Amino acid sequence: MGSKAPGWGEQWSVEGCGGNDDDDKLMNKVGNSSGSKMGDVKATASAGLGKAKAAALVSAQKVKSGTSVGIKWVKNQY
């Protein structure tokens, strides 16, 4: 039952199969991408964040007013 494949500890160690060559290649691809793409992504994310904040604010106000109305109704019942 002797296996020539590396064991679990060897696979997941820093010196294991694959090494850091794949990581280096990926970082080179990411590092060489154009800066304008990243700027566009940041602008889009910023606009989306503003919309999400506005929606959250409106929702919080609705929850607050609904809770207030519900508490007043309970008080009137008793």
HTML snippet that shows the backbone in 3Dmol.js (N, CA, C, O; Angstrom):
<script src="https://3Dmol.org/build/3Dmol-min.js"></script>
<div id="view" style="width:600px;height:400px;position:relative"></div>
<script>
const pdb = `
ATOM      1  N   MET A   1       0.815  -1.193   0.000  1.00  0.00           N
ATOM      2  CA  MET A   1       0.000   0.000   0.000  1.00  0.00           C
ATOM      3  C   MET A   1       0.856   1.252   0.000  1.00  0.00           C
ATOM      4  O   MET A   1       0.372   2.331   0.343  1.00  0.00           O
ATOM      5  N   GLY A   2       2.077   1.133  -0.365  1.00  0.00           N
ATOM      6  CA  GLY A   2       2.952   2.300  -0.406  1.00  0.00           C
ATOM      7  C   GLY A   2       2.515   3.257  -1.502  1.00  0.00           C
ATOM      8  O   GLY A   2       2.324   2.859  -2.651  1.00  0.00           O
ATOM      9  N   SER A   3       2.362   4.500  -1.139  1.00  0.00           N
ATOM     10  CA  SER A   3       1.919   5.500  -2.096  1.00  0.00           C
ATOM     11  C   SER A   3       3.052   6.485  -2.350  1.00  0.00           C
ATOM     12  O   SER A   3       3.767   6.874  -1.426  1.00  0.00           O
ATOM     13  N   LYS A   4       3.208   6.881  -3.593  1.00  0.00           N
ATOM     14  CA  LYS A   4       4.251   7.837  -3.930  1.00  0.00           C
ATOM     15  C   LYS A   4       3.746   9.274  -3.818  1.00  0.00           C
ATOM     16  O   LYS A   4       4.531  10.213  -3.951  1.00  0.00           O
ATOM     17  N   ALA A   5       2.471   9.456  -3.580  1.00  0.00           N
ATOM     18  CA  ALA A   5       1.902  10.805  -3.444  1.00  0.00           C
ATOM     19  C   ALA A   5       2.293  11.396  -2.092  1.00  0.00           C
ATOM     20  O   ALA A   5       2.437  10.661  -1.115  1.00  0.00           O
ATOM     21  N   PRO A   6       2.462  12.698  -2.028  1.00  0.00           N
ATOM     22  CA  PRO A   6       2.813  13.329  -0.755  1.00  0.00           C
ATOM     23  C   PRO A   6       1.667  13.233   0.239  1.00  0.00           C
ATOM     24  O   PRO A   6       0.501  13.174  -0.149  1.00  0.00           O
ATOM     25  N   GLY A   7       2.001  13.217   1.505  1.00  0.00           N
ATOM     26  CA  GLY A   7       0.994  13.142   2.551  1.00  0.00           C
ATOM     27  C   GLY A   7       0.292  14.473   2.751  1.00  0.00           C
ATOM     28  O   GLY A   7       0.633  15.466   2.109  1.00  0.00           O
ATOM     29  N   TRP A   8      -0.685  14.490   3.639  1.00  0.00           N
ATOM     30  CA  TRP A   8      -1.485  15.686   3.891  1.00  0.00           C
ATOM     31  C   TRP A   8      -0.606  16.843   4.344  1.00  0.00           C
ATOM     32  O   TRP A   8      -0.736  17.957   3.836  1.00  0.00           O
ATOM     33  N   GLY A   9       0.275  16.592   5.282  1.00  0.00           N
ATOM     34  CA  GLY A   9       1.134  17.642   5.813  1.00  0.00           C
ATOM     35  C   GLY A   9       2.068  18.219   4.760  1.00  0.00           C
ATOM     36  O   GLY A   9       2.365  19.413   4.765  1.00  0.00           O
ATOM     37  N   GLU A  10       2.524  17.362   3.862  1.00  0.00           N
ATOM     38  CA  GLU A  10       3.423  17.835   2.815  1.00  0.00           C
ATOM     39  C   GLU A  10       2.686  18.659   1.775  1.00  0.00           C
ATOM     40  O   GLU A  10       3.238  19.615   1.230  1.00  0.00           O
ATOM     41  N   GLN A  11       1.442  18.295   1.497  1.00  0.00           N
ATOM     42  CA  GLN A  11       0.660  19.035   0.501  1.00  0.00           C
ATOM     43  C   GLN A  11       0.340  20.446   0.962  1.00  0.00           C
ATOM     44  O   GLN A  11       0.368  21.385   0.166  1.00  0.00           O
ATOM     45  N   TRP A  12       0.039  20.597   2.232  1.00  0.00           N
ATOM     46  CA  TRP A  12      -0.428  21.889   2.717  1.00  0.00           C
ATOM     47  C   TRP A  12       0.659  22.741   3.334  1.00  0.00           C
ATOM     48  O   TRP A  12       0.386  23.834   3.828  1.00  0.00           O
ATOM     49  N   SER A  13       1.882  22.258   3.313  1.00  0.00           N
ATOM     50  CA  SER A  13       2.976  23.075   3.828  1.00  0.00           C
ATOM     51  C   SER A  13       3.410  24.072   2.765  1.00  0.00           C
ATOM     52  O   SER A  13       3.012  23.958   1.605  1.00  0.00           O
ATOM     53  N   VAL A  14       4.206  25.031   3.145  1.00  0.00           N
ATOM     54  CA  VAL A  14       4.673  26.050   2.216  1.00  0.00           C
ATOM     55  C   VAL A  14       5.503  25.427   1.100  1.00  0.00           C
ATOM     56  O   VAL A  14       5.453  25.885  -0.042  1.00  0.00           O
ATOM     57  N   GLU A  15       6.255  24.401   1.420  1.00  0.00           N
ATOM     58  CA  GLU A  15       7.110  23.758   0.435  1.00  0.00           C
ATOM     59  C   GLU A  15       6.387  22.647  -0.307  1.00  0.00           C
ATOM     60  O   GLU A  15       7.025  21.941  -1.088  1.00  0.00           O
ATOM     61  N   GLY A  16       5.091  22.454  -0.106  1.00  0.00           N
ATOM     62  CA  GLY A  16       4.346  21.339  -0.665  1.00  0.00           C
ATOM     63  C   GLY A  16       4.203  21.397  -2.170  1.00  0.00           C
ATOM     64  O   GLY A  16       4.862  22.193  -2.840  1.00  0.00           O
ATOM     65  N   CYS A  17       3.335  20.546  -2.694  1.00  0.00           N
ATOM     66  CA  CYS A  17       3.119  20.458  -4.135  1.00  0.00           C
ATOM     67  C   CYS A  17       2.672  21.799  -4.692  1.00  0.00           C
ATOM     68  O   CYS A  17       1.925  22.535  -4.048  1.00  0.00           O
ATOM     69  N   GLY A  18       3.129  22.104  -5.876  1.00  0.00           N
ATOM     70  CA  GLY A  18       2.716  23.338  -6.525  1.00  0.00           C
ATOM     71  C   GLY A  18       3.584  24.513  -6.134  1.00  0.00           C
ATOM     72  O   GLY A  18       3.920  25.337  -6.984  1.00  0.00           O
ATOM     73  N   GLY A  19       3.944  24.610  -4.906  1.00  0.00           N
ATOM     74  CA  GLY A  19       4.775  25.712  -4.450  1.00  0.00           C
ATOM     75  C   GLY A  19       4.070  27.049  -4.603  1.00  0.00           C
ATOM     76  O   GLY A  19       2.843  27.124  -4.656  1.00  0.00           O
ATOM     77  N   ASN A  20       4.870  28.094  -4.673  1.00  0.00           N
ATOM     78  CA  ASN A  20       4.318  29.436  -4.788  1.00  0.00           C
ATOM     79  C   ASN A  20       4.344  29.950  -6.217  1.00  0.00           C
ATOM     80  O   ASN A  20       4.030  31.117  -6.448  1.00  0.00           O
ATOM     81  N   ASP A  21       4.710  29.115  -7.183  1.00  0.00           N
ATOM     82  CA  ASP A  21       4.788  29.566  -8.567  1.00  0.00           C
ATOM     83  C   ASP A  21       3.431  30.041  -9.071  1.00  0.00           C
ATOM     84  O   ASP A  21       3.336  31.073  -9.734  1.00  0.00           O
ATOM     85  N   ASP A  22       2.383  29.288  -8.756  1.00  0.00           N
ATOM     86  CA  ASP A  22       1.049  29.669  -9.209  1.00  0.00           C
ATOM     87  C   ASP A  22       0.615  30.976  -8.562  1.00  0.00           C
ATOM     88  O   ASP A  22      -0.003  31.817  -9.215  1.00  0.00           O
ATOM     89  N   ASP A  23       0.929  31.151  -7.298  1.00  0.00           N
ATOM     90  CA  ASP A  23       0.578  32.387  -6.596  1.00  0.00           C
ATOM     91  C   ASP A  23       1.297  33.579  -7.216  1.00  0.00           C
ATOM     92  O   ASP A  23       0.710  34.650  -7.368  1.00  0.00           O
ATOM     93  N   ASP A  24       2.559  33.400  -7.573  1.00  0.00           N
ATOM     94  CA  ASP A  24       3.327  34.481  -8.178  1.00  0.00           C
ATOM     95  C   ASP A  24       2.748  34.869  -9.534  1.00  0.00           C
ATOM     96  O   ASP A  24       2.661  36.053  -9.861  1.00  0.00           O
ATOM     97  N   LYS A  25       2.356  33.873 -10.321  1.00  0.00           N
ATOM     98  CA  LYS A  25       1.769  34.152 -11.633  1.00  0.00           C
ATOM     99  C   LYS A  25       0.459  34.921 -11.479  1.00  0.00           C
ATOM    100  O   LYS A  25       0.199  35.863 -12.228  1.00  0.00           O
ATOM    101  N   LEU A  26      -0.353  34.529 -10.526  1.00  0.00           N
ATOM    102  CA  LEU A  26      -1.622  35.196 -10.302  1.00  0.00           C
ATOM    103  C   LEU A  26      -1.412  36.639  -9.863  1.00  0.00           C
ATOM    104  O   LEU A  26      -2.104  37.541 -10.335  1.00  0.00           O
ATOM    105  N   MET A  27      -0.466  36.857  -8.965  1.00  0.00           N
ATOM    106  CA  MET A  27      -0.200  38.211  -8.489  1.00  0.00           C
ATOM    107  C   MET A  27       0.334  39.095  -9.614  1.00  0.00           C
ATOM    108  O   MET A  27       0.030  40.288  -9.650  1.00  0.00           O
ATOM    109  N   ASN A  28       1.124  38.536 -10.533  1.00  0.00           N
ATOM    110  CA  ASN A  28       1.610  39.311 -11.665  1.00  0.00           C
ATOM    111  C   ASN A  28       0.465  39.719 -12.570  1.00  0.00           C
ATOM    112  O   ASN A  28       0.445  40.842 -13.073  1.00  0.00           O
ATOM    113  N   LYS A  29      -0.491  38.825 -12.785  1.00  0.00           N
ATOM    114  CA  LYS A  29      -1.649  39.160 -13.613  1.00  0.00           C
ATOM    115  C   LYS A  29      -2.473  40.249 -12.952  1.00  0.00           C
ATOM    116  O   LYS A  29      -2.890  41.197 -13.617  1.00  0.00           O
ATOM    117  N   VAL A  30      -2.710  40.130 -11.675  1.00  0.00           N
ATOM    118  CA  VAL A  30      -3.504  41.117 -10.945  1.00  0.00           C
ATOM    119  C   VAL A  30      -2.776  42.449 -10.895  1.00  0.00           C
ATOM    120  O   VAL A  30      -3.393  43.499 -11.076  1.00  0.00           O
ATOM    121  N   GLY A  31      -1.481  42.420 -10.654  1.00  0.00           N
ATOM    122  CA  GLY A  31      -0.698  43.638 -10.535  1.00  0.00           C
ATOM    123  C   GLY A  31      -0.569  44.398 -11.844  1.00  0.00           C
ATOM    124  O   GLY A  31      -0.382  45.614 -11.827  1.00  0.00           O
ATOM    125  N   ASN A  32      -0.664  43.719 -12.974  1.00  0.00           N
ATOM    126  CA  ASN A  32      -0.493  44.366 -14.271  1.00  0.00           C
ATOM    127  C   ASN A  32      -1.800  44.852 -14.877  1.00  0.00           C
ATOM    128  O   ASN A  32      -1.785  45.389 -15.985  1.00  0.00           O
ATOM    129  N   SER A  33      -2.917  44.688 -14.206  1.00  0.00           N
ATOM    130  CA  SER A  33      -4.181  45.147 -14.761  1.00  0.00           C
ATOM    131  C   SER A  33      -4.220  46.665 -14.764  1.00  0.00           C
ATOM    132  O   SER A  33      -3.534  47.313 -13.973  1.00  0.00           O
ATOM    133  N   SER A  34      -5.012  47.223 -15.642  1.00  0.00           N
ATOM    134  CA  SER A  34      -5.040  48.678 -15.789  1.00  0.00           C
ATOM    135  C   SER A  34      -5.699  49.337 -14.589  1.00  0.00           C
ATOM    136  O   SER A  34      -6.617  48.777 -13.989  1.00  0.00           O
ATOM    137  N   GLY A  35      -5.229  50.525 -14.241  1.00  0.00           N
ATOM    138  CA  GLY A  35      -5.754  51.260 -13.094  1.00  0.00           C
ATOM    139  C   GLY A  35      -7.128  51.838 -13.366  1.00  0.00           C
ATOM    140  O   GLY A  35      -7.891  52.063 -12.427  1.00  0.00           O
ATOM    141  N   SER A  36      -7.470  52.088 -14.636  1.00  0.00           N
ATOM    142  CA  SER A  36      -8.775  52.667 -14.942  1.00  0.00           C
ATOM    143  C   SER A  36      -9.896  51.690 -14.629  1.00  0.00           C
ATOM    144  O   SER A  36     -10.984  52.102 -14.228  1.00  0.00           O
ATOM    145  N   LYS A  37      -9.642  50.417 -14.806  1.00  0.00           N
ATOM    146  CA  LYS A  37     -10.643  49.412 -14.470  1.00  0.00           C
ATOM    147  C   LYS A  37     -10.981  49.481 -12.981  1.00  0.00           C
ATOM    148  O   LYS A  37     -12.148  49.445 -12.591  1.00  0.00           O
ATOM    149  N   MET A  38      -9.938  49.580 -12.161  1.00  0.00           N
ATOM    150  CA  MET A  38     -10.128  49.622 -10.720  1.00  0.00           C
ATOM    151  C   MET A  38     -10.866  50.898 -10.331  1.00  0.00           C
ATOM    152  O   MET A  38     -11.700  50.876  -9.425  1.00  0.00           O
ATOM    153  N   GLY A  39     -10.574  51.997 -10.997  1.00  0.00           N
ATOM    154  CA  GLY A  39     -11.259  53.253 -10.725  1.00  0.00           C
ATOM    155  C   GLY A  39     -12.740  53.151 -11.049  1.00  0.00           C
ATOM    156  O   GLY A  39     -13.580  53.669 -10.313  1.00  0.00           O
ATOM    157  N   ASP A  40     -13.063  52.479 -12.160  1.00  0.00           N
ATOM    158  CA  ASP A  40     -14.463  52.294 -12.537  1.00  0.00           C
ATOM    159  C   ASP A  40     -15.191  51.434 -11.518  1.00  0.00           C
ATOM    160  O   ASP A  40     -16.335  51.712 -11.159  1.00  0.00           O
ATOM    161  N   VAL A  41     -14.529  50.407 -11.063  1.00  0.00           N
ATOM    162  CA  VAL A  41     -15.137  49.511 -10.077  1.00  0.00           C
ATOM    163  C   VAL A  41     -15.381  50.253  -8.768  1.00  0.00           C
ATOM    164  O   VAL A  41     -16.431  50.096  -8.145  1.00  0.00           O
ATOM    165  N   LYS A  42     -14.409  51.060  -8.354  1.00  0.00           N
ATOM    166  CA  LYS A  42     -14.569  51.818  -7.112  1.00  0.00           C
ATOM    167  C   LYS A  42     -15.702  52.820  -7.220  1.00  0.00           C
ATOM    168  O   LYS A  42     -16.459  52.995  -6.265  1.00  0.00           O
ATOM    169  N   ALA A  43     -15.835  53.485  -8.363  1.00  0.00           N
ATOM    170  CA  ALA A  43     -16.905  54.462  -8.552  1.00  0.00           C
ATOM    171  C   ALA A  43     -18.267  53.777  -8.512  1.00  0.00           C
ATOM    172  O   ALA A  43     -19.206  54.288  -7.902  1.00  0.00           O
ATOM    173  N   THR A  44     -18.371  52.634  -9.153  1.00  0.00           N
ATOM    174  CA  THR A  44     -19.634  51.887  -9.158  1.00  0.00           C
ATOM    175  C   THR A  44     -19.975  51.409  -7.755  1.00  0.00           C
ATOM    176  O   THR A  44     -21.128  51.490  -7.332  1.00  0.00           O
ATOM    177  N   ALA A  45     -18.985  50.917  -7.039  1.00  0.00           N
ATOM    178  CA  ALA A  45     -19.219  50.440  -5.675  1.00  0.00           C
ATOM    179  C   ALA A  45     -19.622  51.590  -4.771  1.00  0.00           C
ATOM    180  O   ALA A  45     -20.475  51.425  -3.899  1.00  0.00           O
ATOM    181  N   SER A  46     -19.020  52.747  -4.966  1.00  0.00           N
ATOM    182  CA  SER A  46     -19.349  53.913  -4.152  1.00  0.00           C
ATOM    183  C   SER A  46     -20.797  54.346  -4.382  1.00  0.00           C
ATOM    184  O   SER A  46     -21.508  54.673  -3.432  1.00  0.00           O
ATOM    185  N   ALA A  47     -21.230  54.348  -5.641  1.00  0.00           N
ATOM    186  CA  ALA A  47     -22.613  54.710  -5.955  1.00  0.00           C
ATOM    187  C   ALA A  47     -23.574  53.696  -5.334  1.00  0.00           C
ATOM    188  O   ALA A  47     -24.614  54.072  -4.793  1.00  0.00           O
ATOM    189  N   GLY A  48     -23.229  52.423  -5.413  1.00  0.00           N
ATOM    190  CA  GLY A  48     -24.072  51.381  -4.828  1.00  0.00           C
ATOM    191  C   GLY A  48     -24.143  51.498  -3.323  1.00  0.00           C
ATOM    192  O   GLY A  48     -25.187  51.235  -2.726  1.00  0.00           O
ATOM    193  N   LEU A  49     -23.046  51.888  -2.704  1.00  0.00           N
ATOM    194  CA  LEU A  49     -23.016  52.049  -1.255  1.00  0.00           C
ATOM    195  C   LEU A  49     -23.934  53.185  -0.819  1.00  0.00           C
ATOM    196  O   LEU A  49     -24.631  53.076   0.190  1.00  0.00           O
ATOM    197  N   GLY A  50     -23.930  54.274  -1.584  1.00  0.00           N
ATOM    198  CA  GLY A  50     -24.812  55.401  -1.271  1.00  0.00           C
ATOM    199  C   GLY A  50     -26.275  55.002  -1.342  1.00  0.00           C
ATOM    200  O   GLY A  50     -27.074  55.395  -0.492  1.00  0.00           O
ATOM    201  N   LYS A  51     -26.623  54.224  -2.350  1.00  0.00           N
ATOM    202  CA  LYS A  51     -28.008  53.756  -2.493  1.00  0.00           C
ATOM    203  C   LYS A  51     -28.376  52.816  -1.346  1.00  0.00           C
ATOM    204  O   LYS A  51     -29.487  52.885  -0.820  1.00  0.00           O
ATOM    205  N   ALA A  52     -27.464  51.955  -0.963  1.00  0.00           N
ATOM    206  CA  ALA A  52     -27.729  51.007   0.121  1.00  0.00           C
ATOM    207  C   ALA A  52     -27.926  51.744   1.443  1.00  0.00           C
ATOM    208  O   ALA A  52     -28.791  51.373   2.238  1.00  0.00           O
ATOM    209  N   LYS A  53     -27.132  52.783   1.682  1.00  0.00           N
ATOM    210  CA  LYS A  53     -27.272  53.555   2.913  1.00  0.00           C
ATOM    211  C   LYS A  53     -28.621  54.253   2.959  1.00  0.00           C
ATOM    212  O   LYS A  53     -29.275  54.286   4.002  1.00  0.00           O
ATOM    213  N   ALA A  54     -29.040  54.813   1.821  1.00  0.00           N
ATOM    214  CA  ALA A  54     -30.334  55.494   1.765  1.00  0.00           C
ATOM    215  C   ALA A  54     -31.473  54.511   2.016  1.00  0.00           C
ATOM    216  O   ALA A  54     -32.414  54.823   2.746  1.00  0.00           O
ATOM    217  N   ALA A  55     -31.392  53.341   1.421  1.00  0.00           N
ATOM    218  CA  ALA A  55     -32.431  52.329   1.607  1.00  0.00           C
ATOM    219  C   ALA A  55     -32.475  51.861   3.057  1.00  0.00           C
ATOM    220  O   ALA A  55     -33.555  51.649   3.609  1.00  0.00           O
ATOM    221  N   ALA A  56     -31.322  51.701   3.668  1.00  0.00           N
ATOM    222  CA  ALA A  56     -31.266  51.262   5.062  1.00  0.00           C
ATOM    223  C   ALA A  56     -31.862  52.326   5.978  1.00  0.00           C
ATOM    224  O   ALA A  56     -32.544  51.993   6.948  1.00  0.00           O
ATOM    225  N   LEU A  57     -31.615  53.593   5.684  1.00  0.00           N
ATOM    226  CA  LEU A  57     -32.154  54.681   6.497  1.00  0.00           C
ATOM    227  C   LEU A  57     -33.675  54.710   6.419  1.00  0.00           C
ATOM    228  O   LEU A  57     -34.349  54.842   7.441  1.00  0.00           O
ATOM    229  N   VAL A  58     -34.218  54.589   5.213  1.00  0.00           N
ATOM    230  CA  VAL A  58     -35.666  54.586   5.038  1.00  0.00           C
ATOM    231  C   VAL A  58     -36.280  53.383   5.753  1.00  0.00           C
ATOM    232  O   VAL A  58     -37.309  53.515   6.416  1.00  0.00           O
ATOM    233  N   SER A  59     -35.659  52.225   5.623  1.00  0.00           N
ATOM    234  CA  SER A  59     -36.170  51.019   6.279  1.00  0.00           C
ATOM    235  C   SER A  59     -36.151  51.158   7.797  1.00  0.00           C
ATOM    236  O   SER A  59     -37.094  50.743   8.471  1.00  0.00           O
ATOM    237  N   ALA A  60     -35.099  51.730   8.330  1.00  0.00           N
ATOM    238  CA  ALA A  60     -35.010  51.917   9.777  1.00  0.00           C
ATOM    239  C   ALA A  60     -36.100  52.859  10.264  1.00  0.00           C
ATOM    240  O   ALA A  60     -36.679  52.637  11.327  1.00  0.00           O
ATOM    241  N   GLN A  61     -36.384  53.898   9.505  1.00  0.00           N
ATOM    242  CA  GLN A  61     -37.445  54.828   9.888  1.00  0.00           C
ATOM    243  C   GLN A  61     -38.809  54.139   9.861  1.00  0.00           C
ATOM    244  O   GLN A  61     -39.639  54.380  10.738  1.00  0.00           O
ATOM    245  N   LYS A  62     -39.047  53.285   8.862  1.00  0.00           N
ATOM    246  CA  LYS A  62     -40.313  52.552   8.780  1.00  0.00           C
ATOM    247  C   LYS A  62     -40.466  51.591   9.951  1.00  0.00           C
ATOM    248  O   LYS A  62     -41.555  51.471  10.512  1.00  0.00           O
ATOM    249  N   VAL A  63     -39.396  50.911  10.324  1.00  0.00           N
ATOM    250  CA  VAL A  63     -39.441  49.989  11.455  1.00  0.00           C
ATOM    251  C   VAL A  63     -39.739  50.763  12.736  1.00  0.00           C
ATOM    252  O   VAL A  63     -40.543  50.323  13.558  1.00  0.00           O
ATOM    253  N   LYS A  64     -39.102  51.900  12.902  1.00  0.00           N
ATOM    254  CA  LYS A  64     -39.295  52.721  14.097  1.00  0.00           C
ATOM    255  C   LYS A  64     -40.744  53.198  14.203  1.00  0.00           C
ATOM    256  O   LYS A  64     -41.354  53.109  15.268  1.00  0.00           O
ATOM    257  N   SER A  65     -41.287  53.697  13.106  1.00  0.00           N
ATOM    258  CA  SER A  65     -42.664  54.194  13.150  1.00  0.00           C
ATOM    259  C   SER A  65     -43.644  53.036  13.323  1.00  0.00           C
ATOM    260  O   SER A  65     -44.640  53.187  14.032  1.00  0.00           O
ATOM    261  N   GLY A  66     -43.396  51.905  12.706  1.00  0.00           N
ATOM    262  CA  GLY A  66     -44.274  50.746  12.861  1.00  0.00           C
ATOM    263  C   GLY A  66     -44.272  50.227  14.281  1.00  0.00           C
ATOM    264  O   GLY A  66     -45.315  49.835  14.805  1.00  0.00           O
ATOM    265  N   THR A  67     -43.115  50.222  14.905  1.00  0.00           N
ATOM    266  CA  THR A  67     -43.012  49.784  16.294  1.00  0.00           C
ATOM    267  C   THR A  67     -43.764  50.735  17.202  1.00  0.00           C
ATOM    268  O   THR A  67     -44.455  50.305  18.126  1.00  0.00           O
ATOM    269  N   SER A  68     -43.635  52.015  16.945  1.00  0.00           N
ATOM    270  CA  SER A  68     -44.320  53.017  17.752  1.00  0.00           C
ATOM    271  C   SER A  68     -45.831  52.849  17.650  1.00  0.00           C
ATOM    272  O   SER A  68     -46.533  52.893  18.660  1.00  0.00           O
ATOM    273  N   VAL A  69     -46.326  52.658  16.444  1.00  0.00           N
ATOM    274  CA  VAL A  69     -47.767  52.461  16.242  1.00  0.00           C
ATOM    275  C   VAL A  69     -48.226  51.181  16.936  1.00  0.00           C
ATOM    276  O   VAL A  69     -49.297  51.162  17.542  1.00  0.00           O
ATOM    277  N   GLY A  70     -47.444  50.127  16.860  1.00  0.00           N
ATOM    278  CA  GLY A  70     -47.808  48.866  17.502  1.00  0.00           C
ATOM    279  C   GLY A  70     -47.861  48.984  19.014  1.00  0.00           C
ATOM    280  O   GLY A  70     -48.763  48.435  19.647  1.00  0.00           O
ATOM    281  N   ILE A  71     -46.907  49.695  19.600  1.00  0.00           N
ATOM    282  CA  ILE A  71     -46.902  49.879  21.057  1.00  0.00           C
ATOM    283  C   ILE A  71     -48.097  50.709  21.494  1.00  0.00           C
ATOM    284  O   ILE A  71     -48.719  50.408  22.513  1.00  0.00           O
ATOM    285  N   LYS A  72     -48.426  51.747  20.739  1.00  0.00           N
ATOM    286  CA  LYS A  72     -49.611  52.573  21.066  1.00  0.00           C
ATOM    287  C   LYS A  72     -50.882  51.747  20.988  1.00  0.00           C
ATOM    288  O   LYS A  72     -51.783  51.917  21.810  1.00  0.00           O
ATOM    289  N   TRP A  73     -50.966  50.849  20.003  1.00  0.00           N
ATOM    290  CA  TRP A  73     -52.150  50.008  19.866  1.00  0.00           C
ATOM    291  C   TRP A  73     -52.290  49.086  21.072  1.00  0.00           C
ATOM    292  O   TRP A  73     -53.386  48.917  21.605  1.00  0.00           O
ATOM    293  N   VAL A  74     -51.169  48.486  21.503  1.00  0.00           N
ATOM    294  CA  VAL A  74     -51.201  47.593  22.671  1.00  0.00           C
ATOM    295  C   VAL A  74     -51.629  48.376  23.898  1.00  0.00           C
ATOM    296  O   VAL A  74     -52.439  47.880  24.682  1.00  0.00           O
ATOM    297  N   LYS A  75     -51.114  49.583  24.094  1.00  0.00           N
ATOM    298  CA  LYS A  75     -51.492  50.390  25.244  1.00  0.00           C
ATOM    299  C   LYS A  75     -52.980  50.721  25.218  1.00  0.00           C
ATOM    300  O   LYS A  75     -53.633  50.697  26.261  1.00  0.00           O
ATOM    301  N   ASN A  76     -53.518  51.027  24.053  1.00  0.00           N
ATOM    302  CA  ASN A  76     -54.948  51.346  23.945  1.00  0.00           C
ATOM    303  C   ASN A  76     -55.823  50.133  24.221  1.00  0.00           C
ATOM    304  O   ASN A  76     -56.947  50.282  24.699  1.00  0.00           O
ATOM    305  N   GLN A  77     -55.328  48.934  23.927  1.00  0.00           N
ATOM    306  CA  GLN A  77     -56.100  47.726  24.159  1.00  0.00           C
ATOM    307  C   GLN A  77     -56.223  47.418  25.642  1.00  0.00           C
ATOM    308  O   GLN A  77     -57.209  46.816  26.069  1.00  0.00           O
ATOM    309  N   TYR A  78     -55.249  47.817  26.422  1.00  0.00           N
ATOM    310  CA  TYR A  78     -55.271  47.512  27.843  1.00  0.00           C
ATOM    311  C   TYR A  78     -55.299  48.764  28.592  1.00  0.00           C
ATOM    312  O   TYR A  78     -55.321  48.747  29.823  1.00  0.00           O
TER     313      TYR A  78
END
`;
const viewer = $3Dmol.createViewer("view");
viewer.addModel(pdb, "pdb");
viewer.setStyle({}, {cartoon: {color: "spectrum"}});
viewer.zoomTo();
viewer.render();
</script>
